[in-house]
Amino acid sequence: MRETPGAAPVYVPARYADGFRLVHAGRYDEAAAALQQAIERDPLAATDETLDERVHAAAAMREGSLTGAIARLERAVAQRPDATELRRMLAMAYAGDERYGQSLEQLSAAIQRDGRDERSRLTSVEILIASGQTDAAERLLVETIALLPESGQAYYRLARLYQAQSRIREAIAAFTSSAERPVLVGRDSLYETIAALRVSEGEFGDAIAASRVELEVNPNNAAAHRRLGDLYAQDGRLGESLAEFAAALFIDPRDADTHASRAQTLLRMSRFADAVAAARTAVTLRPSHEAAHYALGTALLRTGKTDEGLATLQKFEQLQAAARARRDAEWQLKLLKEQAVEQVARQDYRAAADLLRRAVAYAPPDGSVHLAAGALLIKAGEYEDAIPLLQEAVAREALEAHRYLAEAYAALHRDDESRAHQAAYDAVKGARLRRGVAIQ
């Protein structure tokens, strides 16, 4: 199967792993028998009396009707309490409605009835993480791996959890284990991640090895060739670095990053005229490329073009200053957010909201800071002040703000506007469910 660069990995469910391994070994008759047995035991593939309920509930969720789906599934679960897939679907619907406690109850009941229910276990992990229970999520993942060692998805989710907690050694081990399980697509992105983590640990040899496996999986990935070229350059293997840059440019000749990296390697090899040409191409393709301007300015000076070289280095300094300003803004935003969190811990929601309103000046354009400030003002009971912030959040595509706008307008007895925003929020939840927020 052809890999799509950067695609998130999609794993073969644990129950099908043996069958897929038999396929890869060319033992097709045995593979067909193993896969057929797995299908017969798979609750998701069941064509029993639960099928009609599952189909109708799924249709309701796709249409954004969580209330209808929940009501239907609650009745179905009451009639068939041992149907684990019905319980998982009900849990997904509850989660879509942010009823995490009820969602976890259903998943726990499904796991009690079938301890090897991989989908319910992984769905439970996502709900635990969404509700802030990361320690419980980790314990469940470790338990799932012990019970279902072929679950690549469990290893991958555990690796992501470790990565988020900066537990890099454990993350590398879990990502590596996940890559050893049957993967339908996205194996190259796994090795890209492993290589990046190896670099963060200063392990360039191991990072190079991971990058080479990434390219074995998907040799037409220009960005992967560039990253490997950069790794070779950091390891002092300049000839191999140039070879990887040549491969990257053969695939994508308009990649400014590759031209800039190539220029830097050529500089280190004292091939100054070639470095000028490569850096000029990078600057033409992306005029704001800092590293390309630095390489170009340095190479021009080395070739005797002093005035042009100095002017180019001055441009590099201007780009650096702009980058520093962006970093300063990011730091101010981070600091104000941390101070807001401290105020929330003291339950001083008004003070927290005021801090976030100051943070708006440094905020990204996604509306997330407006949304957070508005939500805190709702907690403080400052409904009139919250509405403009929440409206701006909606305008910036932070659609969760509809939920708080509905609450604010209801508190102000502006019922028509409240209902309109509640309907918009219900549509957002339905769309989120249709996009597959919960584990399939």
C-alpha positions as CSV (number, residue, x, y, z in Angstrom):
1,M,0.0,0.0,0.0
2,R,1.4,3.4,-1.0
3,E,2.2,5.7,2.0
4,T,1.0,9.3,2.2
5,P,3.7,11.4,3.8
6,G,2.8,12.5,7.3
7,A,-0.3,10.3,7.5
8,A,-1.2,9.3,11.0
9,P,-0.7,5.5,11.4
10,V,-3.7,3.3,11.0
11,Y,-3.2,-0.1,12.8
12,V,-4.7,-3.5,12.2
13,P,-6.9,-4.3,15.2
14,A,-5.2,-6.9,17.4
15,R,-7.7,-9.6,16.6
16,Y,-6.7,-9.4,12.9
17,A,-2.9,-9.2,13.4
18,D,-2.2,-12.9,13.0
19,G,-4.2,-13.0,9.8
20,F,-2.3,-10.1,8.3
21,R,1.0,-11.6,9.2
22,L,0.0,-14.8,7.4
23,V,-0.9,-12.7,4.4
24,H,2.6,-11.1,4.4
25,A,4.2,-14.5,4.8
26,G,2.3,-15.7,1.7
27,R,0.3,-18.3,3.6
28,Y,-2.9,-17.3,2.0
29,D,-5.2,-20.2,2.9
30,E,-4.2,-20.0,6.5
31,A,-4.6,-16.2,6.4
32,A,-8.1,-16.4,5.0
33,A,-9.1,-18.9,7.7
34,A,-7.6,-16.7,10.5
35,L,-9.2,-13.6,9.2
36,Q,-12.6,-15.3,8.8
37,Q,-12.5,-16.5,12.4
38,A,-11.5,-12.9,13.5
39,I,-14.5,-11.5,11.6
40,E,-16.9,-14.0,13.2
41,R,-15.7,-12.9,16.7
42,D,-15.7,-9.2,16.0
43,P,-18.7,-7.4,17.6
44,L,-18.3,-4.6,15.0
45,A,-18.9,-7.0,12.2
46,A,-21.8,-8.8,13.9
47,T,-25.0,-9.1,11.8
48,D,-27.1,-10.2,14.8
49,E,-30.2,-8.5,16.3
50,T,-28.1,-5.5,17.4
51,L,-27.2,-4.5,13.8
52,D,-30.4,-2.5,13.2
53,E,-29.9,-0.5,16.4
54,R,-26.3,0.2,15.6
55,V,-27.0,1.3,12.0
56,H,-29.8,3.7,13.1
57,A,-27.8,5.1,16.0
58,A,-24.8,5.7,13.8
59,A,-27.0,7.5,11.2
60,A,-28.4,9.7,14.0
61,M,-24.9,10.6,15.2
62,R,-23.8,11.3,11.6
63,E,-26.7,13.7,11.3
64,G,-25.7,15.4,14.5
65,S,-28.7,14.1,16.5
66,L,-27.0,13.1,19.7
67,T,-30.2,13.2,21.7
68,G,-31.9,10.8,19.4
69,A,-28.9,8.5,19.2
70,I,-28.5,8.4,23.0
71,A,-32.2,7.7,23.5
72,R,-32.2,4.8,21.0
73,L,-28.9,3.3,22.3
74,E,-30.1,3.6,26.0
75,R,-33.2,1.5,25.1
76,A,-31.1,-1.0,23.1
77,V,-28.6,-1.4,25.9
78,A,-31.4,-1.9,28.4
79,Q,-32.7,-4.7,26.2
80,R,-29.3,-6.3,25.4
81,P,-27.0,-5.5,28.3
82,D,-24.3,-7.9,27.1
83,A,-23.9,-6.3,23.7
84,T,-20.6,-4.6,24.1
85,E,-20.6,-2.7,20.8
86,L,-23.9,-1.1,21.7
87,R,-22.4,0.0,25.0
88,R,-19.3,1.4,23.2
89,M,-21.5,3.4,20.8
90,L,-23.6,4.7,23.7
91,A,-20.3,5.7,25.4
92,M,-19.2,7.6,22.2
93,A,-22.5,9.4,22.1
94,Y,-22.3,10.4,25.8
95,A,-18.7,11.6,25.2
96,G,-19.9,13.7,22.2
97,D,-22.4,15.3,24.7
98,E,-19.5,15.8,27.2
99,R,-21.1,13.3,29.6
100,Y,-17.8,11.7,30.4
101,G,-18.8,9.9,33.6
102,Q,-21.6,8.1,31.9
103,S,-19.4,7.4,28.9
104,L,-16.8,5.7,31.2
105,E,-19.5,3.7,33.0
106,Q,-20.6,2.2,29.7
107,L,-17.1,1.4,28.6
108,S,-16.3,-0.2,31.9
109,A,-19.4,-2.4,31.6
110,A,-18.3,-3.4,28.1
111,I,-14.8,-4.3,29.3
112,Q,-16.2,-6.3,32.2
113,R,-18.2,-8.4,29.7
114,D,-15.3,-8.8,27.3
115,G,-11.9,-8.0,28.7
116,R,-10.3,-8.4,25.2
117,D,-12.6,-5.7,23.7
118,E,-9.8,-3.6,22.2
119,R,-12.1,-0.9,20.8
120,S,-13.8,-0.3,24.2
121,R,-10.5,-0.1,25.9
122,L,-9.0,2.4,23.5
123,T,-12.2,4.5,23.5
124,S,-12.0,4.5,27.3
125,V,-8.4,5.8,27.1
126,E,-9.5,8.7,24.9
127,I,-12.4,9.6,27.3
128,L,-10.0,9.4,30.3
129,I,-7.6,11.8,28.6
130,A,-10.3,14.1,27.5
131,S,-11.6,14.3,31.1
132,G,-8.0,14.9,32.5
133,Q,-7.5,11.5,33.9
134,T,-4.1,10.8,32.3
135,D,-2.8,8.5,35.1
136,A,-5.8,6.3,34.7
137,A,-5.4,6.3,30.9
138,E,-1.8,5.2,31.3
139,R,-2.7,2.4,33.6
140,L,-5.4,1.2,31.2
141,L,-3.0,1.3,28.2
142,V,-0.4,-0.7,30.1
143,E,-3.0,-3.2,31.1
144,T,-4.3,-3.4,27.5
145,I,-0.8,-4.0,26.1
146,A,-0.3,-6.8,28.6
147,L,-3.6,-8.4,27.6
148,L,-3.4,-7.6,23.9
149,P,0.3,-7.4,22.9
150,E,-0.6,-7.2,19.2
151,S,-2.5,-3.9,19.8
152,G,-0.3,-1.4,17.8
153,Q,-2.9,1.3,18.6
154,A,-2.4,0.8,22.3
155,Y,1.4,1.1,22.0
156,Y,1.0,4.2,19.8
157,R,-1.5,5.9,22.2
158,L,0.8,5.2,25.2
159,A,3.8,6.6,23.2
160,R,1.8,9.8,22.5
161,L,1.0,10.1,26.2
162,Y,4.6,9.7,27.2
163,Q,5.7,12.2,24.5
164,A,3.2,14.8,25.9
165,Q,4.7,14.2,29.4
166,S,8.3,14.6,28.0
167,R,9.1,11.0,29.0
168,I,11.2,10.6,25.9
169,R,12.9,7.3,26.5
170,E,9.6,5.6,27.3
171,A,8.0,7.3,24.2
172,I,10.7,6.0,21.9
173,A,10.3,2.5,23.2
174,A,6.5,2.6,22.8
175,F,6.6,4.1,19.3
176,T,9.1,1.4,18.3
177,S,6.9,-1.3,19.6
178,S,3.9,0.2,17.8
179,A,5.9,0.2,14.5
180,E,6.5,-3.5,14.9
181,R,2.8,-4.2,14.9
182,P,0.8,-4.5,11.6
183,V,0.2,-1.0,10.3
184,L,-2.1,-0.3,7.3
185,V,-0.7,3.2,6.5
186,G,1.5,5.7,8.3
187,R,4.5,3.6,9.2
188,D,6.8,6.2,7.8
189,S,5.4,8.9,10.1
190,L,6.1,6.6,13.1
191,Y,9.8,6.5,12.1
192,E,9.8,10.2,11.5
193,T,8.6,10.7,15.1
194,I,11.2,8.2,16.4
195,A,14.0,10.0,14.5
196,A,12.9,13.4,15.9
197,L,12.9,12.0,19.5
198,R,16.3,10.4,19.0
199,V,17.6,13.8,17.8
200,S,16.2,15.5,21.0
201,E,18.2,13.0,23.0
202,G,21.4,13.7,20.9
203,E,21.4,10.2,19.4
204,F,22.2,11.1,15.8
205,G,23.2,7.6,14.7
206,D,20.0,6.1,15.9
207,A,18.1,9.0,14.4
208,I,19.7,8.3,11.0
209,A,18.8,4.7,11.3
210,A,15.2,5.6,12.0
211,S,15.1,8.0,9.1
212,R,16.5,5.4,6.7
213,V,13.7,3.0,7.7
214,E,11.2,5.8,7.1
215,L,12.6,6.1,3.5
216,E,12.5,2.4,3.0
217,V,8.8,2.6,3.7
218,N,8.2,5.6,1.5
219,P,11.1,6.5,-0.7
220,N,9.2,9.3,-2.5
221,N,9.0,11.5,0.6
222,A,11.0,14.6,-0.3
223,A,10.8,16.0,3.2
224,A,12.2,12.8,4.7
225,H,15.2,12.9,2.3
226,R,15.8,16.5,3.4
227,R,15.6,15.6,7.1
228,L,18.0,12.7,6.6
229,G,20.4,15.0,4.7
230,D,20.3,17.4,7.7
231,L,21.0,14.6,10.1
232,Y,24.0,13.5,8.0
233,A,25.3,17.1,8.0
234,Q,25.0,17.3,11.8
235,D,26.9,14.0,12.0
236,G,29.6,15.4,9.7
237,R,28.8,13.1,6.8
238,L,28.6,15.9,4.2
239,G,28.8,13.9,1.0
240,E,25.9,11.7,2.1
241,S,24.1,14.9,3.1
242,L,24.3,16.3,-0.4
243,A,23.1,13.0,-1.9
244,E,20.0,13.1,0.2
245,F,19.4,16.8,-0.7
246,A,19.7,15.8,-4.4
247,A,17.1,13.1,-3.9
248,A,14.8,15.5,-2.2
249,L,15.1,18.1,-4.9
250,F,14.5,15.5,-7.6
251,I,11.1,14.8,-6.0
252,D,10.3,18.4,-5.0
253,P,12.6,21.0,-6.8
254,R,10.7,23.9,-5.2
255,D,11.4,23.1,-1.6
256,A,13.1,26.2,-0.1
257,D,14.2,24.3,3.0
258,T,16.1,21.7,1.0
259,H,17.9,24.4,-1.1
260,A,18.8,26.2,2.1
261,S,20.1,23.1,3.8
262,R,22.1,22.2,0.7
263,A,23.6,25.7,0.7
264,Q,24.7,25.3,4.3
265,T,26.4,22.0,3.5
266,L,28.1,23.4,0.5
267,L,29.4,26.3,2.7
268,R,31.0,23.7,5.1
269,M,32.6,22.1,2.1
270,S,34.1,25.5,0.9
271,R,32.1,25.2,-2.3
272,F,31.1,28.9,-2.1
273,A,29.9,29.5,-5.6
274,D,27.6,26.5,-5.5
275,A,26.4,27.7,-2.0
276,V,25.5,31.1,-3.5
277,A,23.4,29.4,-6.2
278,A,21.6,27.1,-3.8
279,A,20.9,29.9,-1.3
280,R,19.7,32.3,-4.0
281,T,17.2,29.7,-5.1
282,A,16.0,29.2,-1.5
283,V,15.6,33.0,-1.0
284,T,13.7,33.3,-4.3
285,L,11.3,30.5,-3.3
286,R,10.8,31.9,0.2
287,P,12.0,35.5,0.7
288,S,11.5,35.2,4.5
289,H,13.8,32.2,4.9
290,E,16.3,33.2,7.6
291,A,18.9,30.4,7.2
292,A,18.9,30.9,3.4
293,H,19.7,34.6,3.9
294,Y,22.5,33.8,6.3
295,A,24.0,31.2,4.0
296,L,23.7,33.5,1.0
297,G,25.3,36.4,2.8
298,T,28.2,34.3,4.1
299,A,28.8,32.7,0.7
300,L,28.7,36.1,-1.1
301,L,31.4,37.4,1.3
302,R,33.5,34.3,0.7
303,T,33.3,35.0,-3.1
304,G,34.4,38.6,-2.8
305,K,30.9,40.2,-3.2
306,T,31.2,42.2,-0.1
307,D,28.5,44.8,-0.5
308,E,25.8,42.3,-1.6
309,G,26.9,39.9,1.2
310,L,26.6,42.6,3.9
311,A,23.2,43.7,2.6
312,T,22.0,40.1,2.6
313,L,23.3,39.6,6.2
314,Q,21.5,42.8,7.2
315,K,18.3,41.3,5.8
316,F,19.0,38.2,7.8
317,E,19.3,40.3,11.0
318,Q,16.0,42.0,10.2
319,L,14.3,38.6,9.8
320,Q,15.9,37.4,13.1
321,A,14.5,40.5,14.9
322,A,11.1,39.8,13.6
323,A,11.4,36.1,14.7
324,R,12.5,37.3,18.2
325,A,9.4,39.6,18.3
326,R,7.2,36.6,17.5
327,R,9.0,34.5,20.2
328,D,8.5,37.3,22.7
329,A,4.8,37.5,21.9
330,E,4.6,33.7,22.4
331,W,6.4,34.0,25.7
332,Q,4.1,36.8,26.9
333,L,1.1,34.7,25.9
334,K,2.4,31.7,27.8
335,L,3.1,33.8,30.9
336,L,-0.4,35.4,30.9
337,K,-2.0,32.0,30.4
338,E,0.0,30.6,33.4
339,Q,-1.1,33.5,35.5
340,A,-4.7,33.0,34.5
341,V,-4.4,29.3,35.5
342,E,-3.2,30.4,38.9
343,Q,-6.2,32.7,39.3
344,V,-8.6,29.9,38.2
345,A,-7.1,27.7,40.9
346,R,-8.1,30.4,43.4
347,Q,-11.5,30.6,41.7
348,D,-11.0,34.2,40.9
349,Y,-12.5,33.9,37.4
350,R,-12.8,37.6,36.8
351,A,-9.1,38.1,37.4
352,A,-8.2,35.1,35.1
353,A,-10.4,36.5,32.4
354,D,-8.8,39.9,32.6
355,L,-5.4,38.3,32.2
356,L,-6.6,36.4,29.1
357,R,-8.1,39.6,27.7
358,R,-4.6,41.1,27.9
359,A,-3.3,37.9,26.2
360,V,-5.5,38.5,23.2
361,A,-2.9,41.0,21.9
362,Y,-0.4,38.2,21.6
363,A,-2.8,35.4,20.6
364,P,-2.8,33.3,17.5
365,P,-5.7,33.9,15.1
366,D,-7.7,30.7,16.0
367,G,-9.9,32.4,18.7
368,S,-8.9,30.0,21.5
369,V,-7.9,32.8,23.8
370,H,-11.1,34.7,23.2
371,L,-13.0,31.6,23.9
372,A,-11.2,30.9,27.2
373,A,-11.6,34.5,28.4
374,G,-15.3,34.4,27.5
375,A,-15.8,31.1,29.3
376,L,-14.1,32.4,32.4
377,L,-16.4,35.5,32.4
378,I,-19.4,33.2,32.2
379,K,-18.1,31.4,35.3
380,A,-17.8,34.8,37.0
381,G,-21.4,35.6,36.0
382,E,-20.3,38.5,33.8
383,Y,-22.5,37.6,30.9
384,E,-22.6,40.9,29.1
385,D,-18.8,41.2,29.1
386,A,-18.5,37.6,27.9
387,I,-20.6,37.9,24.8
388,P,-18.3,40.1,22.6
389,L,-15.3,37.9,23.4
390,L,-17.3,34.8,22.5
391,Q,-18.7,36.3,19.3
392,E,-15.2,37.1,18.3
393,A,-14.2,33.5,19.1
394,V,-17.0,32.2,16.8
395,A,-15.8,34.6,14.1
396,R,-12.4,33.0,14.4
397,E,-13.8,29.5,14.0
398,A,-13.6,28.6,17.8
399,L,-17.0,27.1,17.5
400,E,-17.1,25.8,21.0
401,A,-18.0,29.4,21.9
402,H,-21.6,28.7,20.8
403,R,-22.0,26.6,24.0
404,Y,-21.1,29.6,26.2
405,L,-23.1,32.1,24.1
406,A,-26.2,29.9,24.6
407,E,-25.6,30.0,28.4
408,A,-24.9,33.7,28.4
409,Y,-28.0,34.6,26.4
410,A,-30.2,32.3,28.6
411,A,-28.9,34.0,31.7
412,L,-29.9,37.3,30.2
413,H,-33.3,36.0,29.2
414,R,-32.6,36.4,25.5
415,D,-34.1,33.0,24.7
416,D,-34.2,33.1,20.9
417,E,-30.5,33.9,20.7
418,S,-29.8,31.2,23.3
419,R,-31.7,28.6,21.4
420,A,-29.9,29.6,18.1
421,H,-26.5,29.2,19.7
422,Q,-27.5,25.9,21.4
423,A,-28.6,24.6,18.0
424,A,-25.3,25.7,16.5
425,Y,-23.4,24.0,19.3
426,D,-25.3,20.8,18.9
427,A,-24.4,20.9,15.2
428,V,-20.7,21.3,16.2
429,K,-20.9,18.3,18.5
430,G,-22.5,16.3,15.7
431,A,-19.9,17.3,13.2
432,R,-17.2,16.4,15.7
433,L,-18.7,13.0,16.1
434,R,-18.9,12.5,12.4
435,R,-15.2,13.3,12.0
436,G,-14.5,10.4,14.2
437,V,-13.3,12.0,17.5
438,A,-14.1,8.7,19.2
439,I,-12.2,5.6,18.4
440,Q,-13.7,3.6,15.5
